Amino acid sequence: MYRILTDQDLEELLPFKNAIDVVEKAICAKAEGKLLAPPRFSVGPKDGSLVFTAGSEMKYFHTIGFRVYDRFPSGSPDRTQLVVVFDNRTGAFKGLVIGKHIGAIRTAAINAVAVKHMARTNVKYLGILGTGFQARFHAQAIAAVRHFEAARVYSPTKSHREAFAKEMSLKVGIPFEAEESAREVVRQSDVLLCATTSHDPVFHADWLKAGVHINTIGPKYRNKHELPLEAAQRSQVIATDSLEQASSYDKPYFLSDRSEWERIVELGNIVLGIAKGRGSDEDITLFCSVGLSGTEVVIANEALRLAAE
């Protein structure tokens, strides 16, 4: 018997701690050669496409499956995502998850693992640039792996950042304050999340304080990137969740053909202790999220397990 879960089911069933835990194990499995995670691919006409990510985890969960979402320009209310889960030992169909939340949950969980293993332990302030759909999930996930005294947020529209701060203060349980400029957010941040859709850098690298950890989840193409290149240059450690995915985009990656590319390590090697997440509390560290395939499958599998219980 199989189940079909929705966004509402995920809200009721799946704590961020569970999502982060299973993603951390999948990241370790990738580093150990126990997660098959090929780069995503798309199919469709020139005015739109379906994008597929697929993976098979062979150590902890024994799952295989895929996620599919669309890149059509229409505003159809029927657009959604599907994650389909099978048992990779028997081929048995276990169930599927329908909705927009699971993609955001898996991205937030990956970034929370990066914060857990790369940020200082003695952090005080979380900074967030961007107050959209992804930022909401990331604020909750990051707060699940580090305790912050407060958070600072900025986006260009005052009403958006103020509404975000009010909502997240209630959900996360720490004060979120809407700032008047990106500079005010960046200069105070011990952990900085860039969650924008900007094709141009959203802050100046000289605003960064010593010891900050940065996560970038927005655009990262050579001529379209939310992060200033100087921030990567100043980072003592640069990591990503999948070098294979970063090198397989249809557009050149923003750090490709630069010296910084040679310094990038995979997050799984940091989690396993093969590589260091930081050298000291004064280091600036950077995580560039690209979306490790298969992580959405293990999250869907966990949600289906909880539903069965």
Rosetta blueprint (number, residue, H / E / L):
1 M L
2 Y L
3 R E
4 I E
5 L E
6 T L
7 D H
8 Q H
9 D H
10 L H
11 E H
12 E H
13 L H
14 L L
15 P L
16 F H
17 K H
18 N H
19 A H
20 I H
21 D H
22 V H
23 V H
24 E H
25 K H
26 A H
27 I H
28 C H
29 A H
30 K H
31 A H
32 E L
33 G L
34 K L
35 L E
36 L E
37 A L
38 P L
39 P L
40 R L
41 F E
42 S E
43 V E
44 G L
45 P L
46 K L
47 D L
48 G L
49 S L
50 L E
51 V E
52 F E
53 T E
54 A E
55 G E
56 S E
57 E E
58 M L
59 K L
60 Y L
61 F L
62 H L
63 T E
64 I E
65 G E
66 F E
67 R E
68 V E
69 Y E
70 D E
71 R L
72 F L
73 P L
74 S L
75 G L
76 S L
77 P L
78 D L
79 R L
80 T L
81 Q L
82 L E
83 V E
84 V E
85 V E
86 F E
87 D E
88 N L
89 R L
90 T L
91 G L
92 A L
93 F E
94 K E
95 G E
96 L E
97 V E
98 I E
99 G L
100 K L
101 H H
102 I H
103 G H
104 A H
105 I H
106 R H
107 T H
108 A H
109 A H
110 I H
111 N H
112 A H
113 V H
114 A H
115 V H
116 K H
117 H H
118 M H
119 A L
120 R L
121 T L
122 N L
123 V L
124 K L
125 Y E
126 L E
127 G E
128 I E
129 L E
130 G L
131 T L
132 G L
133 F H
134 Q H
135 A H
136 R H
137 F H
138 H H
139 A H
140 Q H
141 A H
142 I H
143 A H
144 A L
145 V L
146 R L
147 H L
148 F L
149 E L
150 A E
151 A E
152 R E
153 V E
154 Y E
155 S L
156 P L
157 T L
158 K H
159 S H
160 H H
161 R H
162 E H
163 A H
164 F H
165 A H
166 K H
167 E H
168 M H
169 S H
170 L H
171 K H
172 V H
173 G L
174 I L
175 P L
176 F E
177 E E
178 A E
179 E L
180 E L
181 S L
182 A H
183 R H
184 E H
185 V H
186 V H
187 R H
188 Q H
189 S L
190 D L
191 V E
192 L E
193 L E
194 C E
195 A L
196 T L
197 T L
198 S L
199 H L
200 D L
201 P L
202 V L
203 F L
204 H L
205 A H
206 D H
207 W H
208 L L
209 K L
210 A L
211 G L
212 V L
213 H E
214 I E
215 N E
216 T E
217 I L
218 G L
219 P L
220 K E
221 Y E
222 R L
223 N L
224 K E
225 H E
226 E L
227 L L
228 P L
229 L H
230 E H
231 A H
232 A H
233 Q H
234 R H
235 S L
236 Q L
237 V E
238 I E
239 A E
240 T E
241 D L
242 S L
243 L H
244 E H
245 Q H
246 A H
247 S L
248 S L
249 Y L
250 D L
251 K L
252 P L
253 Y E
254 F L
255 L L
256 S L
257 D L
258 R L
259 S H
260 E H
261 W H
262 E H
263 R H
264 I E
265 V E
266 E E
267 L H
268 G H
269 N H
270 I H
271 V H
272 L L
273 G L
274 I L
275 A L
276 K L
277 G L
278 R L
279 G L
280 S L
281 D L
282 E L
283 D L
284 I L
285 T E
286 L E
287 F E
288 C E
289 S L
290 V L
291 G L
292 L L
293 S L
294 G L
295 T H
296 E H
297 V H
298 V H
299 I H
300 A H
301 N H
302 E H
303 A H
304 L H
305 R H
306 L H
307 A H
308 A H
309 E L
